[in-house]
Amino acid sequence: METLRLHDVVALTQPLPEHNLRRGDVDTVLDIGPNNQYLLEFADRNGIHYATPTVNAEGLMRVYLNADMVG
């Protein structure tokens, strides 16, 4: 897996029921810790924060956005 950077958009590859998150939920890398640990910030469409789990790199997949879709 390629290294993730701050503010990368990622998707969960496994559920995190303790945070009420499902496999495939998408959001942003907020911070990077030791041993391939990534602090994520999940927020809704209104920007309201609802979860901040720490996830190992194996539990994440980078999401590539098509620039034509951003508007």
C-alpha positions in Angstrom: 0.0 0.0 0.0 1.2 3.5 -0.8 1.8 5.9 2.1 -1.1 8.0 3.1 -0.7 11.7 3.7 -2.6 14.3 5.8 -5.9 15.3 4.3 -6.0 12.2 2.0 -9.5 10.9 1.4 -9.8 7.3 2.5 -12.4 4.6 2.8 -12.6 1.9 5.5 -11.9 -1.6 4.3 -13.6 -3.1 7.4 -16.4 -2.0 9.7 -15.7 -0.2 13.0 -18.9 -1.0 15.0 -17.5 0.7 18.1 -17.7 4.0 16.2 -20.9 3.1 14.3 -18.9 3.1 11.0 -19.4 0.7 8.1 -17.0 -0.8 5.5 -16.8 1.7 2.7 -17.4 4.8 4.8 -15.3 7.7 3.4 -13.6 10.6 5.0 -10.2 12.3 5.7 -6.8 11.6 7.3 -6.6 14.0 10.2 -3.2 13.0 11.7 -0.5 10.3 11.3 0.9 8.4 14.2 3.5 5.8 14.7 3.3 2.2 13.3 1.0 3.1 10.3 -1.7 4.4 12.5 -4.0 7.1 11.0 -6.4 9.3 12.9 -9.5 9.9 10.8 -12.2 12.5 11.0 -15.7 11.6 9.9 -18.2 14.4 9.3 -21.6 14.5 7.7 -22.5 16.7 4.7 -23.1 19.6 7.0 -19.6 19.4 8.4 -20.8 18.0 11.8 -18.2 15.7 13.3 -19.4 12.2 14.3 -16.4 10.0 14.7 -12.6 10.1 15.1 -11.2 6.6 15.1 -7.5 5.6 14.8 -7.1 3.0 12.1 -4.2 0.9 10.9 -3.1 1.3 7.3 -4.4 -2.2 6.4 -7.9 -1.0 7.3 -7.8 1.9 4.8 -8.0 2.4 1.1 -7.1 5.8 -0.6 -10.0 7.2 -2.6 -9.2 9.0 -5.8 -11.7 11.7 -6.9 -12.2 12.6 -10.5 -11.6 16.4 -10.9 -14.4 16.6 -13.4 -16.9 15.6 -10.6 -15.8 18.4 -8.2 -17.7 21.5 -8.7 
